[in-house]
Amino acid sequence: MDLEKFIHNNLIYSKCSDEVKKEIDKELDNIKELKKENKVLLKRIAELEDQRWSQ
């Protein structure tokens, strides 16, 4: 189960106000963006490592 589903299915989340839920969802969106950026950076690091070793 991914983090978003886990949080949305959580009893505590269901008892939060709409304002708090919006904040939580905003942070979950930030996490998704960071994961995407991390994947791009890791790919770039791998490319640079390949270049270094092929020289």
Protein Blocks (a to p, Z undefined) as FASTA:
>chain_A
ZZklmmmmpmklmmpcfklmmmmmmmmmmmmmmmmmmmmmmmmmmmmmmmmmmZZ
